[in-house]
């Protein structure tokens, strides 16, 4: 089990949270996604280490950006 986190910018509502959760959850190996709307922090649990570019791509597919 692996846990990683990213900060997502541009989210303003629960629909944003749902979109980001749905896209990241679709990545292979992801078992849980926890999004904090107030801080933009997204904690991802997965069965393997995730490729940061894959996570960023999923966030961008949802219409948002990864900070940093």
One Martini backbone bead per residue (centre of mass of N, CA, C, O) as a GRO file, in nm:
protein
   68
    1UNK     BB    1   0.098   0.036   0.021
    2UNK     BB    2   0.022   0.371  -0.094
    3UNK     BB    3   0.092   0.723  -0.021
    4UNK     BB    4  -0.031   1.028  -0.163
    5UNK     BB    5   0.016   1.386  -0.251
    6UNK     BB    6  -0.178   1.674  -0.358
    7UNK     BB    7  -0.228   1.999  -0.501
    8UNK     BB    8  -0.531   2.160  -0.590
    9UNK     BB    9  -0.638   2.393  -0.826
   10UNK     BB   10  -0.976   2.550  -0.861
   11UNK     BB   11  -1.152   2.458  -0.639
   12UNK     BB   12  -1.515   2.539  -0.523
   13UNK     BB   13  -1.670   2.251  -0.504
   14UNK     BB   14  -1.822   1.942  -0.494
   15UNK     BB   15  -1.795   1.891  -0.796
   16UNK     BB   16  -1.492   1.913  -0.804
   17UNK     BB   17  -1.435   1.680  -0.614
   18UNK     BB   18  -1.573   1.463  -0.787
   19UNK     BB   19  -1.399   1.492  -1.041
   20UNK     BB   20  -1.125   1.431  -0.914
   21UNK     BB   21  -1.196   1.160  -0.790
   22UNK     BB   22  -1.278   1.012  -1.050
   23UNK     BB   23  -1.009   1.040  -1.210
   24UNK     BB   24  -0.814   0.916  -0.997
   25UNK     BB   25  -0.970   0.645  -0.952
   26UNK     BB   26  -0.900   0.542  -1.257
   27UNK     BB   27  -0.638   0.466  -1.170
   28UNK     BB   28  -0.416   0.235  -1.139
   29UNK     BB   29  -0.443   0.116  -0.794
   30UNK     BB   30  -0.663   0.282  -0.683
   31UNK     BB   31  -0.847   0.288  -0.356
   32UNK     BB   32  -0.824   0.605  -0.256
   33UNK     BB   33  -0.992   0.933  -0.222
   34UNK     BB   34  -0.900   1.250  -0.057
   35UNK     BB   35  -1.075   1.562  -0.050
   36UNK     BB   36  -0.984   1.902   0.034
   37UNK     BB   37  -1.135   2.189  -0.041
   38UNK     BB   38  -0.999   2.409   0.143
   39UNK     BB   39  -0.685   2.313   0.056
   40UNK     BB   40  -0.653   2.094  -0.199
   41UNK     BB   41  -0.600   1.827  -0.072
   42UNK     BB   42  -0.475   1.507  -0.198
   43UNK     BB   43  -0.535   1.174  -0.099
   44UNK     BB   44  -0.361   0.871  -0.208
   45UNK     BB   45  -0.449   0.538  -0.242
   46UNK     BB   46  -0.233   0.251  -0.322
   47UNK     BB   47  -0.078  -0.046  -0.446
   48UNK     BB   48   0.112   0.166  -0.586
   49UNK     BB   49   0.315   0.365  -0.728
   50UNK     BB   50   0.267   0.680  -0.858
   51UNK     BB   51   0.258   0.873  -1.131
   52UNK     BB   52   0.269   1.210  -1.131
   53UNK     BB   53   0.173   1.252  -1.431
   54UNK     BB   54  -0.091   1.090  -1.402
   55UNK     BB   55  -0.217   1.263  -1.186
   56UNK     BB   56  -0.206   1.531  -1.339
   57UNK     BB   57  -0.376   1.430  -1.579
   58UNK     BB   58  -0.634   1.374  -1.415
   59UNK     BB   59  -0.672   1.661  -1.312
   60UNK     BB   60  -0.687   1.793  -1.595
   61UNK     BB   61  -0.934   1.628  -1.692
   62UNK     BB   62  -1.114   1.777  -1.464
   63UNK     BB   63  -0.999   2.102  -1.480
   64UNK     BB   64  -0.720   2.112  -1.326
   65UNK     BB   65  -0.443   2.177  -1.097
   66UNK     BB   66  -0.117   2.126  -1.001
   67UNK     BB   67   0.074   2.226  -0.760
   68UNK     BB   68   0.421   2.295  -0.831
   0.00000   0.00000   0.00000
